[in-house]
Amino acid sequence: MPPKGPERFRVCPDSALRSPQRGRSQTARRGVATAVEKGGAVVGTLPPARSIVANPTQDELRDFVRTMPNAQRTEFGNFNVTTEVTARSAGSTFVVTDDPSWSSKPTMPRDQYLAEAERQNAYIAEQDMVLVEGYIGPENSPLKRPARVFIEASNANIPGMQQQLYYPKDADWREEEAFTVLYTPNLSAPGYPEERLVTIDVDEWTTRVFGIDYFGESKMGGLRMWMDWAFRQGALAMHAGAKVIPTEDGEKVGLIIGLSGTGKTTTTFTRQNNSLPVQDDIVALTEAGDVYSTENGCFAKTFGLDPEFEPTIYHALASPEAWLENVAVDEHGRVDFFDDSYTANGRGTFSLSAIDHFDPRKLGKADFLLILNANETLQPAVARMASVEQAVAYFMLGETKGTSAGGAAEAGKSLRVPGTNPFFLGHEYLQGNRLAELMRSMDYDFGVFVLNTGRVGGGEDVPGSKNVKIPHSSAIVKAIAEETIRWERDPDFGYLVATEVPEFDDPELLQPRRLYERLGRSDEYAREVAALKQARQAFLAEHAGLEPGIIEAVG
């Protein structure tokens, strides 16, 4: 067991974090310079390059982007960059290890990796590069860690976006502790899927990216390594947003997990009682319920962005300081957030300083966790988990509809992704067991809820089916924070369903059985219940190592 108290989350020297089977190898440093200087800036243990611009300003990065052929200035005064790759390249992503048994992800032997690393280093030696450095985590976080991205200057929008998400570098920033992303968008990787490659070396805390010009690989390159490191510290890093909602009983901290594109950012930023966002993507839950954020900005999905329903995100992205990626822009610079003719996975970044937000240094303890599930059949608009085991079960199920954020292979398909976190490197059951451990360490009522951000009764083509709209979800989140929902136990699934939610006008969304009964589909409902329970139990049974009682919690 990790040590208790503050010592548990002390930032340890790198050497103290390496497990014996994954210890540092001198050959892993092959081809890496000990120091590089350019313009008086000490760059550190990075491959030498033809030239290096270290930590340029946002204006300097915009000057670089202005010359990119795939960049266009928009009506907002910012730049939109159209990339060749429009989503994460999960099929081209490998963990570097000679012991594949420890990871749930595809792996690559170290010798194979070293050959690719040397090829990338040789390429970098002939390139003009940009280095951006900062922190993952705010200044007072025990999980704060230095991070950096080293990338070709010809793709300067990526460091521009990344700089908005890092917390600023200071005098205490230490190169030897930094999570490093070495990024060559214009160097292809023959022999790998679509000639793209992402390698994750947790022995050296280095991610290398080949042949991908999509910003998400820079963002997740650092955060993915941070999540693995945070788990070793006894925390559970979640693919989650965080917000603070004022109530008569004080401020309530809510965590929102969900796959990209299923409403995580929207739910985080939608206002209830003048709530304020803290973080839109990755947070860490620690012992006794304390929460720590990671990023100083947001990477928001833009398709369907409507100022009426998402004014905070809209106005932040419709500003000269924001960056846009793969958004529809016409020849006059006019932006159309509803045009998905190129991709529905348009994105944008902005700094937290661009919006009203809650100070991440004052986040404190989490009061509740929302698990987003973009379902289309039996899942109610909200369900409250009745036990720790049931909460872990639905956390592990991670049910949703895939979106364009996961690429064409996931879009529109029913998925189960444990923790809705495709970036966890270890075996998935470890996430569930850690959540159970942390929930039991809390001395207060930590509520876990499943929110359906999709439909009830079927897809859009099914007569009588209904959509769970943003105002529905917002009313639910407000009522969860204020503890004003009336609950009863669902006879089929054992969780609690709502009988009444203030400002919510559709009981059939709260209790799908009612909708099926009114439509004369009761027999279909019964068949769906039986099939869903069986499928859920079978999925959980695949994750050997889960605590006893978790599989039975969905029965």
C-alpha angles and dihedrals in degrees: 000000000000116000118272128245130016092331088067092068099041113135102247128205112268093251091058092057098056119100116223094250091052102041125153114280123203090217089060088068092056113132095014119121119229093224141356126194126198125167091349093303116125105221099185131206098359131123112272116256137193088252137350131205106198121206100340119189122258090254091053090051090050088054089057092046092050088070095050111110092218094051124096131184111233134212087264092062093248131106129258117199121200110212132199092226112055104182143021115300097226093159090058096048121105137177112226111233143121088216107063092176094083097058133065091206132080110279139209126208114247095241090056090048093050090055090054092044092054090048090052092046091052090051093049090053088069097043139087105239139194122213121201119183133185143116138290102220133026124278099270098044117115085212095055111132135178116250138178143178123212110195144159112278089226088074096047095150088075096059087040090058094040093052089059091056099046121084108239122278115248139184091278094057109126121202093202091062097045126121101229130206115193105196129190109168092177098050109088124209109226114205095031128095109293087347090283127126139184118182123190115201108183092176088067097023089236130136120192122200123197129186098354124116097180113116094220091077090060093048096046093038090074099031094051091057091044091054092053091048093047091053089056088055091058097261130118112229109208132200086235148130123222132210138172119226121194115224136167087262094053136272117328123207115214128190119205121198126185143129116278111280097022097102104278096129093038092052091046094053101037107106125241117173089346091304119182129218121235104178135355106200125016130025134160124231114205139183116309091016102289115154130206128191128218115199137058093209144022137257103206131189109237107193109115092007105168122186089213095061102023106029096153095055093039096053093043091055093041091067134094092246095059126091123221128200127192095349118147109257123170127219090272093054095255112152123222112189090183097059111097097167091121099030139330088220097081111153143188139189131214135168121253086238088069092067141038105269141162116260105259090209089067099046099118122169128357116243100190144001124221117202109200117216118180092203128162105199132035105354111112121227087257135008127179118218113238099208144012090258092053091047090053091046094056091041088055093045091058091184121189147119114275118243137201089269088077094047132250092304091066105030112117096357127121107251140185112202115169110241086358080266114128090175101067108116102196129068110303097234088066089068092054095047091048091052090052091049093050094046091053090051091062119096094203139060106282107189122211118197136179113219120196108216092176130056142303123226098019144310127315090277093059112095113238096015117134137218123229100225130204093256089053092053092044092054089050094050091049091050092048090054092047093041092230100133119111113219140197131180117264108233094214105043104022096230123114120265126195122256093181135015120178113245091012114117106185119073091181090068089051094048111025092190087074092056093049091047093051091049092049092247100121094124090051089050092053092049091048092050093053094045094046095050091049093048092048093051091048092051094049091047088061089067101075111193098046115136116268115268097032097099091047090052091078095046 
